[in-house]
Amino acid sequence: MKFSCVPGCSDCCIYREYYPSREFGKIGVLLLPEEKSKMERLANERNIAIKILPRLAVGNGGPERIIAYQMMGKKDNGDFCPFLDENIRSPHGGLACSVYDDRPLACSAYPLIDAGKTAALDPHCQFCRHNSPKVSLAGLSGELESLAKIKASVKAEEGQHVWRYATATGDGDMMPEGWVLES
């Protein structure tokens, strides 16, 4: 079964998750380093304010090279993609993406998520929930290709430590914004 958005849904563009735990804060849309300037340019052309933070870095004595960024949502709690147009509906009835043809790889990989050594369907996706178990990875070749590109780019070399950026974005108690060594 091929993926298609559930009528009226824009959940994946509106709601952000706490990851890897609540203490780290909510995460933004993953951007590869080469996507960061493109998203900044697109925002500037549309007069849209965006906030891009580091997401992952590698290095031994500290974060020495950023391997992924994250574009945060425009709400104080980290939700709501800044490129969603609240005044226009997409063909499926959800809010329209103003950069759909130029969206980040993470968006084109959706509803696939990295589950370690394999890809998995996002359990929060309404389409996946409504059509389980009929949905399979076989019908998601474009999404699998996008996820494979991300995985090939976002990895540490042998012996390097991975550092994750805590966003301090969301509700409740969180650690301060900054780098944390992954264990």
C-alpha positions as CSV (number, residue, x, y, z in Angstrom):
1,M,0.0,0.0,0.0
2,K,1.4,3.4,-1.0
3,F,1.6,6.1,1.6
4,S,-0.8,9.1,1.4
5,C,-1.8,11.6,3.9
6,V,-5.0,11.1,5.8
7,P,-7.6,13.8,4.8
8,G,-7.1,16.9,6.9
9,C,-4.0,15.7,8.7
10,S,-0.9,17.8,9.0
11,D,0.2,16.2,12.3
12,C,3.8,15.4,11.2
13,C,4.3,19.1,10.4
14,I,2.6,20.5,13.4
15,Y,3.7,18.3,16.4
16,R,7.2,17.7,17.5
17,E,8.4,15.0,19.8
18,Y,10.7,14.9,22.8
19,Y,13.8,13.0,21.8
20,P,15.6,10.9,22.9
21,S,13.8,11.8,26.2
22,R,11.8,14.6,27.6
23,E,14.9,16.0,29.4
24,F,16.5,16.8,26.0
25,G,13.5,18.9,24.8
26,K,11.6,18.6,21.6
27,I,13.4,18.0,18.4
28,G,13.0,19.9,15.1
29,V,13.0,18.7,11.6
30,L,16.4,17.0,10.8
31,L,18.5,19.0,8.3
32,L,21.7,17.7,6.7
33,P,24.5,20.3,6.7
34,E,24.0,21.0,3.0
35,E,20.2,21.6,3.6
36,K,20.7,24.3,6.3
37,S,21.6,27.2,3.9
38,K,18.9,26.1,1.5
39,M,16.2,26.3,4.2
40,E,17.6,29.7,5.4
41,R,17.4,31.0,1.8
42,L,13.9,29.7,1.3
43,A,12.8,31.3,4.6
44,N,14.4,34.6,3.7
45,E,12.7,34.6,0.3
46,R,9.3,34.1,2.0
47,N,10.0,36.5,4.9
48,I,9.6,33.6,7.4
49,A,11.5,33.5,10.6
50,I,13.1,30.2,11.3
51,K,15.3,28.8,14.1
52,I,17.9,26.2,13.2
53,L,19.9,24.6,16.0
54,P,22.6,21.9,15.9
55,R,21.3,18.4,16.4
56,L,24.2,15.9,16.2
57,A,27.9,16.4,16.1
58,V,31.0,14.2,16.3
59,G,34.3,14.6,18.0
60,N,36.4,13.2,20.8
61,G,37.0,16.2,23.1
62,G,33.7,17.8,22.4
63,P,31.4,18.5,19.4
64,E,34.0,19.2,16.6
65,R,31.9,18.7,13.5
66,I,28.1,19.1,13.2
67,I,26.6,16.3,11.1
68,A,23.0,17.3,11.4
69,Y,20.9,20.4,12.3
70,Q,17.3,20.7,13.3
71,M,14.7,23.3,12.2
72,M,12.6,24.1,15.2
73,G,8.9,24.8,15.1
74,K,7.7,28.4,15.3
75,K,5.6,28.0,18.5
76,D,7.3,28.4,21.9
77,N,6.7,24.7,22.7
78,G,8.6,23.7,19.5
79,D,5.5,22.7,17.5
80,F,4.4,23.9,14.0
81,C,6.7,24.0,11.1
82,P,7.5,27.6,10.0
83,F,6.9,26.6,6.4
84,L,3.3,25.5,6.9
85,D,0.8,28.0,5.4
86,E,-2.1,28.4,7.8
87,N,-4.2,30.1,5.1
88,I,-3.9,27.4,2.4
89,R,-5.0,23.8,2.3
90,S,-3.1,21.1,0.6
91,P,-4.8,18.6,-1.8
92,H,-5.5,16.3,1.1
93,G,-7.1,19.1,3.1
94,G,-4.3,19.6,5.7
95,L,-2.3,22.7,5.9
96,A,-0.1,23.4,2.8
97,C,3.7,23.3,2.9
98,S,5.1,26.4,1.2
99,V,8.3,24.6,0.3
100,Y,6.9,21.1,-0.6
101,D,9.0,20.7,-3.7
102,D,12.2,21.8,-1.8
103,R,11.4,20.2,1.5
104,P,14.2,18.6,3.5
105,L,15.0,14.9,3.1
106,A,13.6,14.1,6.5
107,C,10.2,15.3,5.3
108,S,10.4,13.3,2.1
109,A,11.4,10.2,4.1
110,Y,8.2,10.4,6.2
111,P,6.4,8.3,7.5
112,L,9.6,6.3,7.8
113,I,11.8,6.6,10.9
114,D,15.2,5.2,11.7
115,A,14.8,2.3,14.0
116,G,18.5,1.4,14.4
117,K,19.6,-1.0,11.7
118,T,16.2,-0.9,9.9
119,A,13.5,1.5,8.9
120,A,10.1,1.6,10.6
121,L,6.8,3.3,10.2
122,D,6.2,6.2,12.6
123,P,3.6,4.9,15.1
124,H,2.3,8.5,15.4
125,C,1.4,8.8,11.7
126,Q,-2.4,8.7,11.3
127,F,-2.1,6.9,7.9
128,C,0.1,4.2,9.4
129,R,-2.3,3.7,12.4
130,H,-5.4,3.6,10.3
131,N,-4.0,1.2,7.7
132,S,-1.8,-1.1,9.8
133,P,-0.9,-3.9,9.1
134,K,-1.6,-3.3,5.4
135,V,1.2,-0.7,5.1
136,S,4.5,-2.2,4.3
137,L,7.9,-0.8,3.4
138,A,7.6,-2.2,-0.1
139,G,5.3,0.7,-1.1
140,L,7.6,3.3,0.2
141,S,10.6,3.2,-2.2
142,G,11.0,7.0,-2.4
143,E,10.8,7.4,1.3
144,L,13.3,4.6,1.8
145,E,15.7,6.3,-0.6
146,S,15.5,9.5,1.3
147,L,16.0,7.8,4.6
148,A,19.0,5.9,3.2
149,K,20.6,9.3,2.2
150,I,20.1,10.6,5.7
151,K,21.6,7.5,7.3
152,A,24.6,7.6,5.0
153,S,25.3,11.3,5.9
154,V,24.6,11.2,9.7
155,K,27.1,8.8,11.1
156,A,30.2,8.9,13.1
157,E,33.6,7.6,12.0
158,E,35.2,4.8,13.9
159,G,36.3,6.0,17.4
160,Q,34.4,9.3,17.3
161,H,31.9,10.2,20.0
162,V,28.5,11.4,19.1
163,W,27.1,14.6,20.7
164,R,23.4,15.4,20.8
165,Y,22.1,18.9,21.2
166,A,19.5,19.5,24.0
167,T,17.0,22.1,22.8
168,A,15.4,23.0,26.1
169,T,12.2,23.4,24.1
170,G,8.8,22.2,25.2
171,D,6.9,22.0,28.5
172,G,8.2,20.8,31.9
173,D,11.6,20.2,33.3
174,M,14.5,19.9,30.8
175,M,18.2,20.1,30.9
176,P,19.7,23.4,29.7
177,E,20.2,24.0,26.0
178,G,23.5,22.7,24.8
179,W,25.6,19.7,23.9
180,V,25.4,16.3,25.7
181,L,27.7,13.3,25.1
182,E,25.6,10.3,24.0
183,S,26.3,7.2,26.0
